[in-house]
Amino acid sequence: MEWRAFELRPGGKFPGTPEEEARYREKVRRADAPVIDYAHDNFGVEMSMDAPWGVNSRMAHEGSWFARAHDKLDEYNRACFSAQWQKGQRLDDIETLAGIATSVGLYSDGFREAVVGRKYRVEVEMDLMLAREIGINGVPAFIFGDRYLVSGARPTSVLEQVVDKCIDEGLIE
């Protein structure tokens, strides 16, 4: 598996009016409850309905490239997920991100310098361009055998079906 950047809401902004955003947020709130229950019941994942809204994830994505360069990508991403979805922290706050970096063994000053200085801006832009080109429109997104895209939260049975299909077609072993 390879982690790549994707912005569900670029800039953390809703692309409509405040009224449309309020209706959308209520719709998401109603839809999130069963997703959160499903994640807990099937995967043991604890998520909060109080996760921050309107987070610009760009700094977190650029931080992930710093973590990748220091062999801490998985740890960093897991810590970011926990911060956002379990602790209700904002991933568009450099202090929060620097704390996450430190918690996974990354040098805080180097992390902060890379993120604030936009050292990995191009890498994130390339990820975002690739996502648009491929047609990704939800998270998580998986590409199997360089052929099949599964975008958005799906039951494990769907992922298993795609894996089986790729094995049958000789795309993966």
C-alpha positions as CSV (number, residue, x, y, z in Angstrom):
1,M,0.0,0.0,0.0
2,E,1.2,3.5,-0.8
3,W,0.0,6.6,0.9
4,R,-0.8,9.6,-1.2
5,A,-2.2,13.1,-0.5
6,F,-5.9,13.8,-1.3
7,E,-8.0,16.8,-0.3
8,L,-11.6,15.9,0.1
9,R,-12.4,19.6,0.6
10,P,-9.5,21.7,-0.8
11,G,-8.5,24.5,1.5
12,G,-11.0,23.1,4.1
13,K,-13.7,25.2,2.4
14,F,-17.2,24.1,1.5
15,P,-17.8,25.0,-2.2
16,G,-21.2,26.5,-1.6
17,T,-23.2,29.0,0.4
18,P,-23.3,28.9,4.2
19,E,-26.9,27.6,4.0
20,E,-25.8,24.8,1.6
21,E,-23.0,24.0,4.0
22,A,-25.3,23.8,7.0
23,R,-27.6,21.4,5.1
24,Y,-24.6,19.4,4.0
25,R,-23.1,19.2,7.5
26,E,-26.4,17.9,8.9
27,K,-26.6,15.3,6.1
28,V,-23.0,14.2,6.9
29,R,-23.8,14.1,10.6
30,R,-26.7,11.7,10.0
31,A,-24.6,9.6,7.6
32,D,-21.6,9.5,10.0
33,A,-23.3,7.8,12.8
34,P,-23.7,4.4,11.1
35,V,-20.2,4.7,9.6
36,I,-18.7,5.3,13.0
37,D,-20.7,2.4,14.4
38,Y,-19.6,0.2,11.5
39,A,-15.9,1.1,12.0
40,H,-16.2,0.3,15.7
41,D,-18.1,-3.0,15.3
42,N,-16.1,-4.4,12.4
43,F,-12.6,-2.9,12.8
44,G,-12.4,-1.8,16.4
45,V,-11.8,1.7,15.3
46,E,-12.9,4.4,17.7
47,M,-14.1,7.7,16.0
48,S,-15.7,10.8,17.3
49,M,-18.7,12.6,15.9
50,D,-17.0,15.8,17.1
51,A,-14.1,15.7,14.7
52,P,-13.2,19.3,13.5
53,W,-15.0,20.6,10.4
54,G,-13.4,22.7,7.7
55,V,-9.8,21.6,8.2
56,N,-7.3,22.5,5.5
57,S,-5.3,19.3,5.4
58,R,-2.5,20.7,3.2
59,M,0.0,21.1,6.0
60,A,-0.7,17.6,7.3
61,H,-0.1,16.2,3.8
62,E,3.2,18.1,3.4
63,G,4.1,16.9,6.9
64,S,3.5,13.3,5.7
65,W,6.1,13.8,3.0
66,F,8.6,14.8,5.7
67,A,7.6,11.7,7.7
68,R,8.0,9.6,4.5
69,A,11.6,11.0,4.0
70,H,12.4,9.9,7.6
71,D,10.8,6.4,7.5
72,K,7.9,7.4,9.8
73,L,5.0,7.7,7.3
74,D,2.8,5.0,8.8
75,E,3.3,6.2,12.3
76,Y,2.7,9.8,11.4
77,N,-0.5,9.0,9.4
78,R,-1.9,6.9,12.2
79,A,-1.1,9.6,14.7
80,C,-2.8,12.2,12.4
81,F,-5.9,10.0,12.1
82,S,-6.1,9.6,15.9
83,A,-5.6,13.3,16.5
84,Q,-8.4,14.2,14.0
85,W,-10.9,11.4,14.6
86,Q,-10.4,10.4,18.2
87,K,-9.1,13.5,19.9
88,G,-10.8,16.2,17.9
89,Q,-7.6,18.1,17.1
90,R,-7.2,20.3,14.1
91,L,-4.7,19.1,11.5
92,D,-4.3,22.6,10.1
93,D,-2.5,23.8,13.2
94,I,1.3,23.7,13.1
95,E,1.6,23.2,16.8
96,T,-0.7,20.2,16.7
97,L,1.3,18.8,13.7
98,A,4.7,19.4,15.3
99,G,3.4,17.6,18.5
100,I,2.3,14.6,16.3
101,A,5.7,14.6,14.6
102,T,7.5,14.6,17.9
103,S,5.2,11.8,19.2
104,V,6.3,9.5,16.4
105,G,10.0,10.3,16.8
106,L,10.5,13.0,14.2
107,Y,12.6,16.1,15.0
108,S,10.1,18.8,15.7
109,D,12.2,21.8,14.5
110,G,13.0,20.0,11.2
111,F,9.4,19.0,10.7
112,R,8.2,22.6,11.4
113,E,10.8,24.1,9.1
114,A,9.8,21.7,6.3
115,V,6.1,22.3,6.7
116,V,6.2,26.1,7.2
117,G,8.8,26.4,4.4
118,R,6.6,24.3,2.1
119,K,9.5,22.0,1.3
120,Y,7.1,19.2,0.0
121,R,4.6,21.4,-1.8
122,V,5.5,20.0,-5.2
123,E,5.1,16.4,-4.0
124,V,1.7,17.1,-2.6
125,E,0.6,18.9,-5.8
126,M,1.7,15.9,-7.8
127,D,-0.3,13.6,-5.6
128,L,-3.4,15.8,-6.0
129,M,-2.9,16.0,-9.8
130,L,-2.7,12.2,-9.9
131,A,-5.9,11.8,-7.9
132,R,-7.8,14.1,-10.3
133,E,-6.4,12.2,-13.3
134,I,-7.4,8.9,-11.9
135,G,-10.9,10.1,-10.8
136,I,-10.6,9.7,-7.1
137,N,-13.4,11.6,-5.4
138,G,-13.6,10.0,-1.9
139,V,-11.5,8.6,0.9
140,P,-10.1,6.2,1.4
141,A,-9.3,5.2,-2.2
142,F,-7.6,2.1,-3.3
143,I,-6.3,1.1,-6.7
144,F,-5.9,-2.6,-7.3
145,G,-3.7,-4.1,-9.9
146,D,-3.3,-0.7,-11.6
147,R,-6.8,-1.2,-13.0
148,Y,-9.6,-1.1,-10.4
149,L,-10.4,2.0,-8.3
150,V,-12.5,1.7,-5.1
151,S,-13.1,5.2,-3.8
152,G,-14.9,6.0,-0.5
153,A,-15.6,4.0,2.5
154,R,-16.7,0.5,1.5
155,P,-17.3,-2.8,3.4
156,T,-14.3,-5.2,3.5
157,S,-16.4,-7.6,1.4
158,V,-16.2,-5.2,-1.6
159,L,-12.4,-4.9,-1.2
160,E,-12.1,-8.7,-1.0
161,Q,-14.2,-9.1,-4.2
162,V,-11.8,-6.7,-6.1
163,V,-8.7,-8.5,-4.7
164,D,-10.2,-11.8,-5.9
165,K,-10.9,-10.4,-9.3
166,C,-7.4,-9.1,-9.6
167,I,-6.0,-12.5,-8.6
168,D,-8.2,-14.3,-11.1
169,E,-7.0,-11.9,-13.8
170,G,-3.4,-12.4,-12.8
171,L,-2.9,-8.7,-11.8
172,I,-1.7,-9.5,-8.3
173,E,-0.5,-12.6,-6.6
